[in-house]
Amino acid sequence: MHYLLSHTLFFIWSLLLYHCATVYAQENSQHGTMILTVDTGNVVRKGADSFIGINLNYIRDEDANRPKARPLVDALKQLNGRWLRYPGGEKSDFYSWAQPPYDKPSAQSIGEYADYPGARMDFDAYMKVVQSTAAEPYVVVGYDSLKRTGVTKEDWIKSAAGLVRYANIVRKYNVRYWEVGNENWHNGTATPTEMAGIVREFSEAMKAVDPSIMVGSSGSDKKWWSAFLPAAAPHLDFVSLSLYNCYNWKSYTYFPQNLRSDTIAQVHEALESIERFAPPADRARLKVVVAETNSKDYTDNWKDKNNLGHALVVFDTFGRLMKEGKVQAAMLWTTRWINDAEATQCQWYALDKDNGVLPVGMGIELWGRFILPEMIQVRGEKESIVAYACRSSDEKRVTLWLLNASTSATSTVEVRLNSSTTFTGIKAFRFGGNSPDDEAPALQAVSAPLLKDQTIPSVVCGPISITILQIE
């Protein structure tokens, strides 16, 4: 009897110990994986609030093309993108901004773009949008082969120099950033070695008009950079690239399953190529501009939908790019493509037919609406959580974005504010929807979590969502 009692008590005691140990392990596991520390004194980037931008479409963006919609300027102010690329991407190489003697804008589309419908946005109209939104103008001067465009290299160069003269000497717009051609590695435009020589001719002609401008040109991969940069770098101030980083993802599911993978590897390759292939005298000053980016799977396995899943990947891509100090800017592709009727179904539209913001556009509005001037370090990201933070220059305000990429798991995060500032208030917002395929995700205010002693003990982050905390 005594033996049975002893073993029974021992068994109960063992169960109690096991239960306590399990609870302790779970709690410590939760705290070990879900504690985030925001280091307000560790600045990753200054000028974070002037980093993100968007491509315009001069063929379709003019307000005359949708007279019942709100003005384009109002939509761009809502996005709060700080760079506006004009006239856009590939259509830049089929765009005539004026006819000789290049003294007055008269936007015309040539070649395969000539028959696309739409009132064209000429250069002065573009600059009016730039000035109304206080954005940084970023202009692509066209160049492509005579075979594809019917325009000689000499005429392209005269047109580019004429636009610099009109913009900065005649009109005094002070356009600083100029890109020579769009995706010059594409469509057989030229070999990288040939393109280096062409870029030199453009740069010399354009800077002869205005020596203060910054000239850039594009590339694709290490093979291109290794042949292009040795000769081109002395005549460039930045290099540009198009970042479409979802190749063969097949679906949104790839994102949470590979959240720690390098989704901006192409940018890292460009930065490494500058250090390896550019002449030593040019390496320190050369920066990278991501002229186009979007969550495109070019195998077409993850369909081109305008939904929550694509928006979350767009948001995260900009966050990763912002952490790279030698990336000057990054711009979403694009305000819209050609047919407004397809906007709600196609990721190539940040804006709908009424200039309302669509999910993919929200991928940059979530930055533009809440961003502060200085990006700061966040430590402790684990599992499906990715965190980004910015602060005001006086350190009195902090914005924290918590992306939960999981399609099913809710995560509870403890946030510790490592700061000399005492914070006393929080406003909270959530961007999310029912599934990655949700075509109408919403951003809404939610109840603010408790803030005590520089700690936010419990922030509940639902699946496929971004939680935004404004801390003051």
N, C-alpha and C positions, 0 to 999 in steps of 0.2 A: 504494500500500500504506500509506504513511504517512498519506495523506488518509483512508483507510478506518478505520485504527486510531484516528486522532484523533476521527473522528466517532462511532466505536463507544464509545470511552471517554467522550466527551461525553454520548452517549445514556445510558450506564450511570450516569454521575454525575448527570444530570438526573433519572433515575428515583429514585436515592437521595435527592436533594434533595426531590423530590416526595413520596416516602414519608415522610421526616422532617417535612416541612411539614404533611402530612395528619395524621400522628400528633399533632404539636404542636397543630394546630388542633382536632382532636377532643378532646384532653385539656383544652385551654383552654376549648373550648366546654362540655365537661362540667363543668369547675370553675366556668365563668362562669355556668352556668344552675342548678347544683345545690349551690352553697355557701349554707348557711343560717347566719346569725349570731343567736345568742340573747343579747339585751341584758338581763341580769338586773337592771340598774339602771333600766330604763325600764318603769315600772309602768303598765299600761293600765287595770287595775281592781283596787281593793282589795275584799276580801269576795267574791272569785270563788267561793269554796267555799260561799257562801250565795245563789247566783243561780238555780240550776235547780230546777224543781219539776215536779209532775204533777197532772193533774185526777183526782179520785176520782169514783166513780159510786155515789151513796148507795143506788141501787136494787139494785145487784148486788155491791157490795164486802163486805158483811157476811159474816163467816166462817161464819155459819149456813147460807149458801147453798152452801157446798162443805166439808162437815164432814170430808172425808178429806184436804183440802189442807193445806199448811203455812199458818200464820197470815199474814194480809195484812201485819201489821207486819213480819214477817221479810222479805217481798218488798220492802217499801218501804225497809227498812234496807239491803238489797242494792243497790237503785237509788241510795240516798243522795240523793234529791231533797230540797231544803231548804224547799220550799213545797208545801202541799197545798190545792188548790182544792176547795171544797165548796159545794153538793152536786154540782156539776158544771157543765155548760154550759146548753143550752136547757132541760133538765129543771128547772133552778133556777126558771124562770118558771112551773112547774107543780108547785111544791113548797110544802107547808104544814108549817112546822117545829113548830107548836103551834096550839092553839085558844085563843081568848080565855078567860081574861085573860092568856094567854102566860106561865104560871108553871111549865110543865113540858113538855119536849120530847115530841112525839108525831108522828113523821114520817109524812106522808101524801102520796101522789101524786094530783094532780087532772088533770082533762081527759084528753087523749090518753095520758098516762102512767099513769093510774090502774090499768089492767089489766096492766101489765108485771109479770111474775113476779119475786119476790125479797123476802126479808126486808129491810126498810129500815134503813139506818144512821142513827140519829137524832143530834141535835147532840151530846149527851154522849158517845155512842160515837165520833163523829168526833174530839172533843177528846181522848179517850183515845188514839186513834191518833196524833194530833198530839204529845201529851206523850210517848208511847212512842218516837217517832222524833225528838224534839227539832226538829220542823219549824216553819216559820212558818205559822200558820193564815191562810187567805185565803177569805173567805166572800162568796158571792153572795146578796144579798137579792132575792127575786123581784119582777119587775114585767113585765107585758104588758097588752095592752088588755083591757077588759071583754068585748069580743066574743070574744076567743080563750080567755080563762081563766074568765070568769064572776065575776071578782073586781074590785071597784072599786079605783081608785087610792087612796082613803082607807084601805081595808082593807089594801092592800099596805103603805102607810106605817106603819100601826099595827103590823102584823106585824114590819116591819123594826126599828122602835124597840123593840118588845118583845124581839126577839132580842138587840139590843145591851144592853138592860137585863139580861136573863137571863145573857148571856155575861160581861159585864164588871162589872156591879154585884152581881148575886146570886152568881154562881159565881166571879167574879174570874179569868176565863181570860185576860184581857188580849189579846183579839183586836184587832189593830191595823188590818188591811186589810179593807175592805168595798167590794164592787162592787155598784152599783145596776143590777139587770137584766142579762140576758145578750144580747149582740149586739143592742142596741136599734135599730140601723139596719135590722134584718132583719124580715121577716114583717109589715111595715106597723105596727109597734108605735107609732110616732109620727114626726112630722117632726123634724128636728134642732132647730128652734126650740122646738117643743112639748116635746121631751125635755129641753132646757135648763131649762125651767121645772119640769118634773117632778123632775129631779135636784136642783134647789134645794130643793124641798119635802122630799125624802128627806133630804138632807144636813142641813138645819136640824133636822128631827125627830130624826135619829139623834145628831147632835152635841149636842142639848139634853140627851140622856141621858149621853153621854160625849164631852166636847169633845176628848179626846186622840186619837180614832180618825182614820184616814185613809180618805177616801171617794173612790171613782173611778167612772167610767162609760165606756162603750165608744163607738167610732166606727169608720168604715170607710175613708174617703178624703177628699181635700181638699174636695170639695163638702160633705160632712157637717161636717167640722171648721170650715169657714169660717162656717157658720150656727150651729153648736153652741157653739163655744168662747167667743165674745164674752160671752155671758150666763152660760154654765155654769162657766167657769174659776174665778171667785172662790169658788165653792162646792165645788171639787174639789181633791184633793191629787195625783191622778194620772189619766191616761186609759189605757184598756185597749183592746186590739184582738186579733183572731184572725188569725194569720199562716199561711195555707196557700199556699205559695209555688211550687208546681209546676204552675201552670195551663198546660195544653196542652204539657207536656213530652213526652208520648207514650210515653216509655220512660226508663230510667235513662241511656241514651246521651247525652241532652241535658246531663246534669250535667258529665261531663268535657269535653264540647265547649264548654261555656259557663261554665267554672269561675270566671272573673274577672267574671262579670256580677253585678249587684246583686240577690241573692236575698232581701234584706230591705228592698226599696225601699219597701214599705208602712210600715215603721217609720220610715225616713228622712222620708217624707212627713208622718207624724204629728209628728215632732220639728220639722220645718220649719213645720208648721201652728201649733204652739204659739208659735213665735217670731213668726209673722205675724198670727195671728188672736186669740190670747189677750190680754187687757189687759196692758200692760207690767208692772204690779205683780205679775202672777201667773206670768210666763214662767219665771223662774229656779227656782221651787220645783216646778213641774209636771214629773212624770216619766211614763214610759211603762211599762206592764206588758203583756207579751205573755201574755195569759191562756190562749190555746190556740195550739199549733202542731203540725204534723205534715206529712209529705211527701205531701200529697194533691194529685192532679191532678183538678180538678173537671170536666174534660171527660171523665173516665173513660177516657182513652186509655192512661195508665199505670195499670195495674190496682191495686186496693187489696190488695196482697199483703204479707205479713209476711216480708220477706226482707232479704238483705244490702244490696241497692241502696237500699231505703227507709231502712234503719238508717244508712247512711253520710250520706245527705242530712240526716236528723234530727240526727246528730252535728254536721255542719258548720253547720247553721242555728243551733244553740245557741252554737257558737264565735263566729260572726259577731255574734250578739246580745250576747254577753258583752263584746265590744270597745266597745260603745256605752255610754258612761258614764251617759247619762240614761235608759237602760233599767233599771228597778228589778229586774225578775225576768222569767223566761220559764218557761212550764209546758207540758209535753207533754199532748196530748190522745190517749189517756187510759189509765187502768189497764185498763179493759175496757168493752165495750158490753154488749149484752143476752145474747147467746147464746154461752156459753163454747165450744160445739162448733165455732164458726167461727174461734176465736182464732188458730190457726196459719195461717190463710189470709187474715186481714183485718188491715190495719195499724192498726185502731182498738183493738188490744189490746197493751199493754205486757206483760201477764201472761196466762199460760194458765190452764186449768181448775184446776191445782194450785198456782197462784200462782208458777209458775216464770217466769223472765224470757225473753221472746221477742225476736227480732231488733230490732224497733222499740224495745223497752225497753232493749236494749243501747246504743241511740243516746244514752241519758242515763246508763246505768250506766258507760260508758267515761269519762264526766266524773266522776261521783260517786265511783267507786272510786279514782281516781288524782289528783283535783284537790287543789291547794294554795291557800292564801288569796289570793295576788296574781297576777293575769295579767300577763305581761310581753311585751315586743315581740320578734317574730321577723322578721328581714329576709332577703330573697333568694328568696322563693317564686317558682318558675317552673314552666312546663309543667303537669303533672298533680298537682303536690305542693302541699298546703295544710298549714301548720304552725301549731300553737298551743302556748303554753308558760305554765306557772305556777311560782311559787317559794314557798317558805316565807318567813315574815316575817323570819327571821334570815338568809336568803339561802343557807342551807347545803344546801337540797334544791331540785331543779328537776324538773318533769315536762314532757316534750316529746311532743306527739302529731304524727305525720306521716301525713297522709291522702294515699294515692295513689289518685286517682279513676279512673285509666286502667283500661280493661277488659283491656288486653293488655301494656302496657309496664312492665317492672321498672325502677325508678329507684334509682341509687346516690347517696346524699346525704352530703356532708361537713358536719359540724356544728361550728361554732366558738362557744365559750362566752365571751362578753365579760363577765367577772365578776372582782371582787376576791377571790372565794372560790376556793380550789383544790379541784377535784373529783377524787375518786379511785376512785369505783365506779359501776357501772351495773347495773340490772336491766332486762331487755327483755321485751316482750310483743307479741303480734300478734293482731289481730282480723281475720278474713277468711274466705273460702270459695272455692268453685269458680267462681261466676259471680254477677252481680248478682241473679239469681233464686234463689240458694241460700237455702233456708228453714231451714237449720241451720248458720249460720256459727258459728265457735268463737273464743273468746279463750284463748290459751295462752301460757305462758312460752316464750321462745326464747333462743338463745345471745346473750349480750351482746356488742356490738361493742367494739373496742379504744378505750380512752380514754387519750390521751397529750398532755401539755402543753396542756390546756384545749381539745383538739380531738378529735372523733370522726371519724377520716378516712373511714370507710366504713360507712354504714348502708344496707343493702339493703332497699328497700321494694317488696314484690311488688304486682302489680295488685290493684285493688279491695280494699284493706286499710288498716288503721290500725296503725302501729307506735308503741308507747308506750315511752318511755325514762324510767326513774326514775334520776336522777343525783344522787349524794351526794358 
